[in-house]
Structures are given as C-alpha cells and as structure tokens.
Amino acid sequence: MARLVNSAKKGLVIVGCMCLAAKICQAQNALESQERLRDFNIPTEQNLIPDFGAAKIVYPYIQEDLDDADRMLGRYDKNRNGFVDQDEIDIAYWRSDPMETDFDRDGKLNRSELAQRMARRRTGGASSAVNRTASKFNLFTPPKVPAIIAPPANVASSRTDDRRSSFRSGRSLAYGIVSRFDRNGDYQLDERERRGLGLPLADIDKDLNGIIGFRELDDWSENQMEAMANDLTDVLPSWFFERDHDSDGQIELREYSAEQLTDEQIKDFSALDSNSDGVLTARELLSSRAVMGGAYSNEKAEMFAPRSKITSEIAIDDDVSIEKLQVQLTLTHTYLEQLEIIFEGPNNQRILLFSGIGGSDDNMVRTTFSDDSGTKIRSGRAPFEGTFQPLAIEKGQPGFKQYQGQRSHGVWKLIIDSTRSDRFGLLHSWSVIITPDDNEAPRSPTVDATASGPTESIAE
C-alpha cells in the first residue's frame, strides 16, 4: 500500500513539473511574439477611446495628454465644475489661443478638449486624418505662409476693436496686477486688496459695486495703453512712421513694402499683425518683443558637478537686427572664484563674462553683464546684484558690441566651467536681453532643424 501511495505522489510531481514547463514555454512564446511585434515598430502608445459625451476628436490623444489635461484642470478650474470657464481662461497664460480646441463652441474647455490641445502640441498639429508617425518630422518641413485676413471695407482705415481678450489678457497689465494683489483668488480686487494701489475706482468700476473685476481692470488698462500708444513717437521704431504713408497711425499690407510684396514680407507682416485684421497698429508693435526687444530666458534649473562643464541654451525664433545685447543670470555656488562663465553666440563668438573672481563668497543674483556698465565685474562683491562689464572688456577682448548688426535668430549658449571647483552648483536661470535696431523691421525666421534646446518657460 505504501509503495502505491509513493508511486502516486511521484506521478503527481511529474505531472506538476510538466504543467509548469508548459506554462514557462507559453510565457517564453508570448515574450518572443511581443519582441517580434516590437521589431516591426508597432507603437506602444495607443490613442485613447474618448469619454462618453466628449466633444468630437480632431486630435487623437494618449494617456500622457490626458494626464496633462487633468493637471491643467487642477490648476485653472478654480470653481471645480470640470471645465475651464471663460473667466478662468482670461486669468491664465496661454501659448496660443485656447479656444482653438473649443470644438463644441460652448465658450469653455472640457477635459477632452484640453487633452486634444496637448495632443496637438505634441504631434505638431497632426489631426486624425494625418499619420501620427509622419507628424514626428514636422520640424523639418517649411512653414506655411500665414494668410492675411483683409478687414471689412468699412473699417479698413480704422483701428480694430477686436481685442481677443481671452487670448491676450494672459499677458496684460491687468493680469499682473490681479495675480499680485488678489489675495483670495476670486479674480477681482475688493476695497482691502486695492488699498494703496492708487487705482481710480470711479473710472474702472463700471457696474458700481465697489469691486474692481478682472474684466473691468483689463478694459481700463487696455484703454490707457491705447491712449499712450498714440503718443509714443519716441518709442516706436522709425520704420513704422516711414511706412505709414497716409499718416493714419497704422500700416496696411500695401504700405509695408515700397516694392512688390514677397512671401517673406507677408510672413513678417503676419507675425506682427497679432489680431490678423490686415493692419499694424502702434499697440501691436509695442507688445511685440521682436520689435521692442526684451528678455529671452531659460528658466530650467540645471545642476553642475565639481570638475565639470555644462552648456545651457536659449533658441531664439525672432529674427531681428541687434542694436544692443546684455546677459543676466542667477546661480548658486559657495566658492565663486572657482568658476568661469562664458557666453557664446550663434556664430560661435565667445565672450568671457566671469573668471577667478569673488573669492569664497556665494552666489550670483540677477547679475547683468553689459558693455555700457561703468562697473567692472572685478570691482563687485557677491552676489553681484546689479550691472557689470564682462571680464572680456577688462582683458582687452571683444565684448557684446561684436553682436551689433547681427541677427537674433539662432541658439545662444551659456557655458559654466567648474573644472577647478570641488563643489556642486546650480544655474537657476539666465536671459539674453536684446534691443533691436529700430531702423529695421523684424524678419520671420526660417526653419532650422539644428536650432533646438530649451527656450523661455511657457505654460500651457
């Protein structure tokens, strides 16, 4: 009887081993099949099935896009109703017009529409009718010439009243005021919040409720800026007045060029005509960084190790003639004398900004380098907050003036050499500050597949 039991047990063990071996074989076959599928480059990211009741799908989205949409709802949906409403759209910063993905035309953005906005950015604008793989190469294709939308005949010679507030207000003065002083997050300024601001309540508070709403402040600031723009002849570039042949304070497309218009000039005009009404106004030029200049920044913090060298980049798309250039940076390091900092332009011209200075002192805070400064960097003390000459000037080397007359378009670099350092450091941010030549209108940049890298930080 014992022999029979032992034989049965051995039989069960053998059967169990055979079953286990079969399962292992099946798993191996599944893995081999999966690897064969991968060899044929079958994408692992799949477009998601839209939620029930979602708007029409123009830009198929993946889980990554949906996650980004959820983060945007968490950030902008203040009343937690599942949408980004018009008031919430007005107070946020948008890279492009957010209503471009308002497919159901209800004046607000739902989760699906936000996900499609992110999918559109990710794929370079590829719609459901375009192969997703092919959209990866959109950076290498020439841009289409934007169409010039001619204004109606009855307003062809008058300033436009189309302010497109939902897109524009993210950068408006009103946005800056409200974001700074609105303590309770309701997009308006009550008596306590506006105390000491000097705002003219009677001129702004149109509904007479004693509260300055965001839209009221936005309208008032726009009217003030419009009035100021009409009297800023010393600020606007000289070419604006030279091309305004009928002296009506704006430039129509026919006035933009004295000769026959080229495709490049049409692109230049379109880039400046922010509301696409077919005329350039003083306010449009004043709000254009390509015309008035400004800072192009890289705000992505980057750590550098001892005995190392890092290069941080800013890719500038605007193509303007440079009149003046400055560099500003902020970094953390506890022995500045061990660092060397070099600035390099798109044509590989280098400028020594800082080297062997600062002793064992710490940090640089909004340190600005300019040829025009009367203070040598060697004369400063950490954290070097202010404006200083680059060390290259003191050494008799070329400074920023070598960039005068060159074009802004291209990749600009900041090189931090810590090969003599035994400590870690952190570059928080840096900027290229450009003053354009006001005698020359900016040009639309050409597509450059090699000009990549971080640019200024932009929210959705």
C-alpha positions, 0 to 999 in steps of 0.5 A: 500500500505504501509503495502505491501511495509513493508511486502516486505522489511521484506521478503527481510531481511529474505531472506538476513539473510538466504543467509548469514547463508548459506554462514557462514555454507559453510565457517564453512564446508570448515574450518572443511574439511581443519582441517580434511585434516590437521589431516591426515598430508597432507603437506602444502608445495607443490613442485613447477611446474618448469619454462618453459625451466628449466633444468630437476628436480632431486630435487623437490623444494618449494617456500622457495628454490626458494626464496633462489635461487633468493637471491643467484642470487642477490648476485653472478650474478654480470653481471645480465644475470640470471645465475651464470657464471663460473667466478662468481662461482670461486669468491664465497664460496661454501659448496660443489661443485656447479656444482653438480646441473649443470644438463644441463652441460652448465658450469653455474647455472640457477635459477632452478638449484640453487633452486634444490641445496637448495632443496637438502640441505634441504631434505638431498639429497632426489631426486624425486624418494625418499619420501620427508617425509622419507628424514626428518630422514636422520640424523639418518641413517649411512653414506655411505662409500665414494668410492675411485676413483683409478687414471689412471695407468699412473699417479698413482705415480704422483701428480694430476693436477686436481685442481677443481678450481671452487670448491676450489678457494672459499677458496684460497689465491687468493680469499682473496686477490681479495675480499680485494683489488678489489675495483670495483668488476670486479674480477681482480686487475688493476695497482691502486688496486695492488699498494703496494701489492708487487705482481710480475706482470711479473710472474702472468700476463700471457696474458700481459695486465697489469691486474692481473685476478682472474684466473691468481692470483689463478694459481700463488698462487696455484703454490707457495703453491705447491712449499712450500708444498714440503718443509714443513717437519716441518709442516706436521704431522709425520704420513704422512712421516711414511706412505709414504713408497716409499718416493714419497711425497704422500700416496696411499690407500695401504700405509695408513694402515700397516694392512688390510684396514677397512671401517673406514680407507677408510672413513678417507682416503676419507675425506682427499683425497679432489680431490678423485684421490686415493692419499694424497698429502702434499697440501691436508693435509695442507688445511685440518683443521682436520689435521692442526687444526684451528678455529671452530666458531659460528658466530650467534649473540645471545642476553642475558637478565639481570638475565639470562643464555644462552648456545651457541654451536659449533658441531664439525664433525672432529674427531681428537686427541687434542694436544692443545685447546684455546677459543676466543670470542667477546661480548658486555656488559657495566658492565663486572664484572657482568658476568661469562663465562664458557666453557664446553666440550663434556664430560661435563668438565667445565672450568671457563674462566671469573668471577667478573672481569673488573669492569664497563668497556665494552666489550670483543674483540677477547679475547683468553683464553689459558693455555700457556698465561703468562697473567692472565685474572685478570691482563687485562683491557677491552676489553681484546684484546689479550691472557689470562689464564682462571680464572680456572688456577688462582683458582687452577682448571683444565684448557684446558690441561684436553682436551689433548688426547681427541677427537674433535668430539662432541658439545662444549658449551659456557655458559654466566651467567648474573644472577647478571647483570641488563643489556642486552648483546650480544655474537657476536661470539666465536671459539674453536681453536684446534691443533691436535696431529700430531702423529695421523691421523684424524678419520671420525666421526660417526653419532650422532643424539644428536650432533646438534646446530649451527656450523661455518657460511657457505654460500651457 
